[in-house]
Amino acid sequence: MIAVVLLAALSLALPAAEIVRLVDGSLVHGEITSFDEATGITLERVDTGGVLTLVWGHLPPDEVKRIKASRGFTGEEAAPWMVDVVHLIMRNGTTETGVLQPESDVTAYVLRRRGSSDRFPRSSVRSVEPGKVEGLSVLSAEELYLAIVASLGAPSDAPAHLELAIACEGAKLYDAARDHFLTVRELGPGLKAELVASRLSRIAIKLEDAVETADLDDIRSAIYRRQFELARERAAAFAQTYPESRQRGELMALEVEIDHRKREHFARKVVGDYFGALEGHLKQLSRDSSLSLDVARDLLENSLHQEILDDLAEAYVMTPEAVAQLWEQRRGGSVRTASYGQGTFLLGKSKALDFGRFDQADEEVDPADELEEDFDDLVAKVKKQREALAQQRTTAARGGGLDEVGPTPDEWWEAAEGDARRSWMAAYYAEFSGAIHVIEAKPRDCRRCDAGGYIEGTNEKSEPVLLTCPVCKGLKRERVVRAR
């Protein structure tokens, strides 16, 4: 047991009165007469004798943490203790990991690994990457304990010993954890007595059943490294190997934690992974010269979403239904913009020119942005339309006319480059698959005809004529979709 001779003279009672800082910066001097970890405190003021009931929201976060810590509420979960390391990516393809030492110089890197130092010539190293690993993977037990004390500070009271005990348990330094929990019991018998008793009992079993403990620690390590399937395999092996284990309750808790952390992890990844998979599918489809427009539409509307879910399910080792639930419950994600471009006319006039907003609550919109065009733009367009009518009359009088030019939908699709196809399919999928939240879908001015719907040209007789814009097919617009 760790000696605590220097602590014997310390008073164990909390101060009768203390200064509490409120969220508005004001200070209140008084005695905390009641404390609830979940809700707050009751304080009897020294100056007026009045009683204040303060919920934690009345105090800034650092003050809440201070008050809780002074009463031993420093956190109860024994999380793995991680240390900063570097990964040396060697030119021969291997990776060396350790704590970078000050002795490193221009000729070599020096890494500390479990009690010894290794030197690696810089000429043999291709790159250096920072990282974090569990302490015992690179430090000896003694080195790790000293690192934890250096980080948390040498304990001087019961709450500090409790914090150090929990950290040591998470670092798998069970002897040190037991000693610090015993010190907590000696210095502060009333400080989380039930927690301390429970942890001491648990640590005693861990030390007695050391082989089982090592296997459970391996499961926990796999969870924190996000190797969820490896953790599940190890849990199943533990249950089969030790059917009568006294630590079976901890195994069951770890099995629940595997599912919980796995779901949390992939819930954070699903948005980026989904759109990454979508981009991959669209690139592949855009290069398929045998893919017709009708078949592409059918895939985008009816089957591509499920294919993406199946891809993610395989990568996540989950069921497609579970991935679908993650996708439906997703939050956040960047707003993505896709344009039908020159293929806007494939939608038909009604769909191409439809103006709609969806999910308006998802983002704040400047009222000025709601106007599609300002007054100056409107004047310019009216003027352009009048000029177009005048030109039509002139060409008609000369015997010319308004000629229809440009490809049919199928011709455009067959001739479109891969990027044009991919962009068109991205916009179509966003708007019509039902799998993505559409924020806004609207037409914007065609850049080929400057929203005139026509271009000037000549016919076979070299007579001036107005030609229907080959890009927008007279729609004057190209359609853009913004979605997440």
C-alpha positions in Angstrom: 0.0 0.0 0.0 1.3 3.5 -0.9 2.5 5.3 2.1 0.6 8.4 3.0 2.6 9.7 6.0 2.7 13.3 4.6 -1.1 13.3 4.4 -1.7 12.4 8.0 -1.7 16.1 9.1 -4.2 17.2 6.5 -7.7 18.1 7.6 -10.3 15.8 6.0 -13.2 18.1 6.5 -14.4 20.4 3.7 -14.1 24.1 4.4 -17.1 25.6 6.3 -17.4 28.3 3.6 -16.1 28.9 0.2 -16.4 31.4 -2.7 -18.5 30.2 -5.6 -18.3 32.0 -9.0 -21.6 32.3 -10.9 -21.9 32.2 -14.7 -22.3 36.0 -14.8 -18.9 36.4 -13.1 -20.2 37.5 -9.7 -18.9 35.8 -6.5 -20.9 34.4 -3.7 -19.4 33.6 -0.3 -21.1 30.9 1.7 -21.3 27.3 3.0 -22.6 24.6 0.7 -25.2 22.9 2.8 -26.4 20.3 0.2 -24.9 18.8 -2.9 -26.4 16.8 -5.7 -24.1 15.5 -8.5 -26.9 15.6 -11.1 -28.6 18.9 -10.3 -26.6 21.4 -8.2 -26.0 22.8 -4.7 -27.7 24.7 -1.9 -25.6 27.5 -0.5 -26.1 29.5 2.7 -24.6 33.0 2.3 -22.1 34.3 4.9 -23.0 37.9 4.4 -26.8 37.8 4.6 -27.6 34.4 5.9 -29.9 33.8 2.9 -30.1 30.5 1.2 -29.4 30.1 -2.6 -30.5 27.1 -4.6 -28.1 26.9 -7.6 -28.5 24.4 -10.4 -25.4 23.6 -12.4 -26.5 25.9 -15.2 -26.0 28.9 -12.9 -22.3 28.2 -12.7 -19.6 28.1 -15.5 -18.3 24.7 -16.4 -14.9 25.0 -14.8 -16.6 26.0 -11.5 -18.9 23.0 -11.7 -15.9 20.8 -12.3 -14.1 22.3 -9.3 -16.9 21.8 -6.9 -17.6 18.3 -8.0 -13.9 17.4 -7.9 -13.6 18.7 -4.3 -16.3 16.2 -3.3 -14.7 13.3 -5.2 -16.9 13.3 -8.3 -14.0 13.2 -10.7 -15.4 10.6 -13.1 -15.9 6.9 -12.5 -15.2 5.1 -15.8 -11.8 3.5 -16.0 -10.9 4.4 -19.6 -7.6 3.2 -21.2 -4.7 5.6 -20.6 -3.4 6.8 -23.9 0.1 8.2 -24.5 1.4 10.3 -27.4 3.7 8.4 -29.7 5.2 8.6 -33.2 4.9 6.0 -35.9 8.0 5.7 -38.0 7.1 4.5 -41.5 10.2 2.7 -42.6 11.4 2.5 -46.2 11.3 -1.4 -46.0 7.5 -1.2 -45.4 7.5 -1.8 -41.6 6.3 0.6 -38.9 8.1 1.3 -35.6 6.1 2.9 -32.8 7.3 4.5 -29.6 7.7 7.6 -27.5 10.0 10.1 -29.3 13.0 10.9 -27.0 15.0 14.2 -26.7 18.1 12.3 -27.8 16.8 12.3 -31.4 19.0 14.3 -33.6 19.6 15.1 -37.3 20.9 11.6 -37.9 18.4 9.4 -36.1 15.1 9.1 -34.3 15.3 7.6 -30.8 12.1 5.8 -29.5 11.4 4.7 -26.0 9.6 1.3 -25.9 8.9 -0.6 -22.7 12.0 0.3 -20.7 14.5 0.5 -23.5 15.5 3.0 -26.2 15.9 2.1 -29.9 17.7 4.2 -32.5 16.5 4.5 -36.1 18.6 6.2 -38.8 16.7 9.0 -40.5 17.8 7.7 -43.8 15.8 4.5 -43.2 12.6 6.4 -42.4 10.2 7.4 -45.1 7.7 9.4 -43.0 6.8 10.2 -39.4 3.2 10.2 -38.2 2.0 11.2 -34.7 -0.5 9.0 -32.9 -1.8 7.7 -29.5 -1.6 4.2 -28.2 -2.4 2.5 -24.9 0.3 3.2 -22.3 1.5 -0.4 -21.6 2.1 -1.0 -25.3 5.1 1.3 -25.3 5.9 1.9 -21.6 6.8 -0.3 -18.7 4.4 -0.4 -15.8 6.7 1.8 -13.7 7.2 4.3 -16.6 3.4 4.5 -17.2 2.6 5.1 -13.5 5.1 8.0 -13.4 3.6 9.4 -16.6 0.1 9.3 -15.1 1.3 11.0 -11.9 3.1 13.6 -13.9 -0.1 14.3 -15.9 -2.6 14.3 -12.9 -0.2 15.6 -10.3 0.9 14.0 -7.1 -2.1 13.2 -4.9 -2.5 15.3 -1.7 -6.1 14.4 -0.6 -8.7 11.8 -1.0 -10.3 13.1 -4.2 -6.9 13.2 -5.9 -6.2 9.7 -4.9 -9.6 8.6 -6.2 -8.8 10.2 -9.6 -5.4 8.5 -9.7 -6.9 5.2 -8.7 -9.4 5.3 -11.5 -6.7 6.3 -14.0 -4.5 3.4 -12.9 -7.3 1.0 -13.2 -7.9 2.2 -16.8 -4.2 1.9 -17.5 -4.3 -1.8 -16.2 -2.0 -0.9 -13.3 -4.1 -2.9 -10.9 -1.7 -3.0 -8.0 -1.3 0.8 -8.0 -5.1 1.2 -8.4 -5.8 -1.0 -5.4 -3.3 1.0 -3.3 -4.8 4.3 -4.2 -8.4 3.1 -3.6 -7.3 1.9 -0.1 -5.7 5.4 0.5 -9.1 7.0 -0.4 -10.8 4.8 2.2 -8.3 5.9 4.8 -8.3 9.6 4.1 -11.9 10.0 3.2 -14.1 7.2 4.5 -17.2 8.8 3.3 -16.0 9.7 -0.2 -17.8 7.5 -2.7 -17.7 4.6 -0.2 -19.8 2.3 -2.3 -17.8 3.0 -5.4 -14.5 2.4 -3.6 -15.7 -0.8 -2.1 -16.9 -2.1 -5.4 -13.7 -1.2 -7.2 -11.6 -2.8 -4.5 -13.6 -6.0 -4.7 -13.3 -6.0 -8.5 -9.6 -5.3 -8.5 -9.0 -8.2 -6.0 -10.6 -10.6 -8.5 -8.7 -9.1 -11.4 -5.4 -9.7 -9.5 -6.4 -13.3 -8.4 -7.6 -14.3 -11.9 -4.8 -12.6 -13.8 -5.1 -14.7 -17.0 -8.8 -14.0 -17.3 -8.2 -10.3 -16.6 -5.6 -10.1 -19.4 -8.2 -11.6 -21.9 -10.8 -9.1 -20.8 -8.3 -6.2 -21.1 -7.6 -7.4 -24.7 -11.3 -7.2 -25.4 -11.4 -3.7 -24.0 -8.4 -2.6 -26.0 -9.9 -3.9 -29.2 -13.1 -1.8 -28.5 -11.1 1.4 -27.9 -9.1 0.7 -31.1 -12.5 0.4 -32.9 -11.7 -3.2 -33.8 -15.3 -4.2 -33.0 -15.4 -7.6 -34.7 -12.1 -8.6 -33.1 -13.5 -7.6 -29.8 -16.7 -9.7 -30.5 -14.6 -12.7 -31.4 -12.5 -12.4 -28.2 -15.6 -12.0 -26.1 -17.1 -15.2 -27.6 -13.8 -17.1 -27.0 -13.8 -15.8 -23.3 -17.3 -17.0 -22.7 -16.4 -20.5 -24.1 -13.1 -20.7 -22.2 -14.2 -19.5 -18.8 -17.9 -20.4 -18.4 -17.8 -20.1 -14.6 -15.7 -16.9 -14.5 -16.2 -14.5 -11.6 -15.8 -11.7 -14.1 -18.6 -12.9 -16.4 -20.6 -9.7 -15.4 -17.8 -7.6 -16.8 -17.8 -9.7 -20.0 -21.5 -9.0 -20.4 -21.0 -5.3 -19.9 -18.2 -5.4 -22.5 -20.5 -7.1 -25.0 -23.1 -4.4 -24.6 -20.3 -1.8 -24.9 -19.1 -3.3 -28.2 -22.6 -2.8 -29.8 -23.0 0.7 -28.3 -19.6 2.0 -29.4 -19.8 0.3 -32.8 -23.1 2.1 -33.4 -21.8 5.4 -32.2 -18.7 5.1 -34.4 -20.5 4.3 -37.6 -23.2 6.8 -36.9 -20.5 9.5 -37.1 -19.1 7.9 -40.3 -22.2 7.0 -42.2 -22.8 10.4 -43.9 -19.3 10.7 -45.3 -19.2 7.0 -46.2 -22.6 7.1 -47.9 -21.7 10.0 -50.2 -18.3 8.4 -50.9 -19.9 5.2 -52.0 -22.5 7.2 -54.0 -19.7 9.0 -55.8 -18.0 5.7 -56.6 -21.2 4.2 -58.1 -21.9 7.3 -60.2 -18.3 7.3 -61.6 -18.7 3.7 -62.6 -22.1 4.2 -64.1 -20.9 7.3 -66.0 -18.2 5.2 -67.8 -20.7 2.5 -68.8 -21.2 3.2 -72.5 -24.0 0.5 -72.7 -26.1 2.3 -70.1 -29.1 3.9 -71.6 -30.9 7.0 -70.2 -34.0 5.0 -69.2 -32.0 2.3 -67.4 -30.0 5.0 -65.6 -33.1 6.7 -64.4 -34.5 3.4 -63.1 -31.3 2.6 -61.3 -31.2 6.0 -59.7 -34.8 6.0 -58.6 -35.2 2.4 -57.5 -32.1 0.4 -56.7 -28.9 2.5 -56.2 -29.8 3.5 -52.6 -30.1 -0.2 -51.6 -26.8 -1.0 -53.3 -25.0 1.7 -51.3 -26.6 0.4 -48.1 -25.4 -3.1 -48.9 -21.9 -1.8 -49.6 -21.8 -0.1 -46.2 -23.3 -3.1 -44.4 -20.5 -5.3 -45.7 -17.8 -2.7 -44.7 -19.4 -2.2 -41.3 -20.2 -5.8 -40.7 -23.8 -4.9 -40.0 -27.1 -5.8 -41.5 -28.4 -3.5 -44.3 -31.4 -2.8 -42.1 -29.1 -1.5 -39.3 -27.2 0.7 -41.8 -30.5 2.0 -43.2 -31.5 3.0 -39.6 -28.2 4.8 -39.2 -28.8 6.7 -42.4 -32.3 7.6 -41.5 -31.2 8.9 -38.1 -28.2 10.8 -39.5 -27.4 14.3 -38.4 -25.4 17.1 -40.0 -23.3 16.7 -43.1 -22.1 19.2 -45.6 -24.5 20.7 -48.1 -23.7 19.3 -51.6 -24.5 20.9 -54.9 -25.1 19.1 -58.2 -26.2 20.5 -61.6 -28.0 18.8 -64.5 -25.9 21.2 -66.6 -26.5 20.8 -70.4 -28.8 17.9 -69.7 -31.4 19.9 -67.9 -33.8 19.6 -70.8 -33.9 15.8 -70.3 -36.3 16.5 -67.4 -38.9 18.2 -69.6 -40.0 21.8 -69.2 -42.2 21.3 -66.2 -39.6 19.6 -64.0 -36.7 21.6 -65.3 -38.3 25.0 -64.4 -39.9 24.0 -61.1 -38.7 26.1 -58.2 -38.9 24.4 -54.8 -37.4 24.6 -51.3 -37.3 21.7 -48.9 -36.1 21.2 -45.3 -36.0 25.0 -44.9 -35.5 24.5 -41.1 -32.1 22.9 -41.8 -30.4 26.2 -42.6 -30.8 29.9 -42.1 -31.6 31.8 -45.3 -31.0 35.4 -45.8 -34.3 36.9 -47.0 -32.4 38.7 -49.7 -31.3 35.4 -51.1 -34.9 34.4 -51.6 -35.2 36.8 -54.6 -34.2 35.0 -57.8 -33.3 38.3 -59.5 -33.0 41.9 -58.4 -34.5 44.8 -60.2 -31.5 45.5 -62.5 -31.4 41.9 -63.7 -35.2 42.0 -64.4 -34.8 45.1 -66.5 -32.0 43.6 -68.5 -34.0 40.4 -69.2 -37.1 42.3 -70.3 -34.9 44.3 -72.6 -33.3 41.1 -74.0 -36.7 39.5 -74.5 -37.9 42.5 -76.5 -34.8 42.4 -78.6 -35.4 38.7 -79.3 -39.0 39.5 -80.4 -37.7 42.2 -82.7 -35.1 39.9 -84.1 -37.7 37.2 -84.8 -39.9 39.7 -86.7 -36.9 40.8 -88.7 -35.8 37.3 -89.6 -39.3 36.3 -90.4 -39.7 39.3 -92.8 -36.5 38.2 -94.5 -37.8 34.7 -95.0 -35.8 33.2 -92.1 -37.3 31.5 -89.1 -36.7 30.0 -85.6 -34.9 26.7 -86.2 -34.9 23.9 -83.7 -31.4 22.6 -83.2 -29.7 20.4 -80.7 -29.7 16.7 -79.7 -32.7 14.6 -78.5 -32.5 13.4 -74.9 -31.1 10.0 -76.0 -28.6 11.6 -78.4 -27.4 13.9 -75.6 -27.0 11.0 -73.2 -25.0 8.9 -75.8 -22.7 11.8 -76.6 -22.2 13.2 -73.1 -18.8 12.9 -71.5 -18.3 11.0 -68.3 -18.2 14.1 -66.0 -21.4 15.5 -67.6 -23.2 12.2 -67.1 -21.9 11.9 -63.5 -23.0 15.4 -62.6 -26.5 14.8 -64.2 -26.9 11.6 -62.3 -25.8 13.2 -59.0 -28.5 15.9 -59.4 -31.1 13.4 -60.5 -30.3 11.0 -57.6 -30.5 13.8 -55.1 -33.8 15.1 -56.3 -35.7 11.9 -57.2 -34.2 8.9 -55.3 -35.9 9.9 -52.0 -32.8 8.9 -50.1 -31.3 12.4 -49.6 -32.7 15.5 -47.9 -33.2 18.1 -50.7 -32.7 21.6 -49.4 -33.3 23.5 -52.6 -33.8 22.6 -56.3 -34.1 25.5 -58.7 -33.3 26.6 -62.2 -30.5 29.2 -62.9 -29.7 31.1 -66.1 -28.3 29.1 -69.0 -24.7 30.2 -69.5 -24.7 29.4 -73.2 -27.6 31.7 -74.3 -27.5 34.0 -71.2 -31.1 33.0 -70.4 -32.3 34.1 -73.8 -33.4 30.7 -75.0 -31.8 31.2 -78.4 -28.6 32.0 -80.1 -28.1 33.9 -83.4 -27.0 32.0 -86.5 -27.5 31.6 -90.2 -29.4 29.0 -92.2 -28.3 27.1 -95.3 -28.9 30.3 -97.4 -26.7 32.3 -95.1 -29.8 34.2 -93.9 -29.8 35.4 -90.2 -32.0 33.2 -88.0 -32.6 32.6 -84.3 -31.5 29.1 -83.3 -32.9 27.4 -80.2 -30.1 27.2 -77.7 -28.5 23.8 -78.1 -27.7 23.6 -74.3 -31.0 24.5 -72.6 -33.2 23.6 -75.6 -35.0 26.9 -75.2 -35.7 26.5 -71.5 -33.3 29.4 -70.7 -32.3 27.7 -67.5 -30.2 24.8 -66.2 -31.3 23.1 -63.0 -29.3 22.9 -59.8 -30.0 20.8 -56.7 -28.6 21.5 -53.2 -28.9 18.6 -50.7 -27.4 16.8 -47.8 
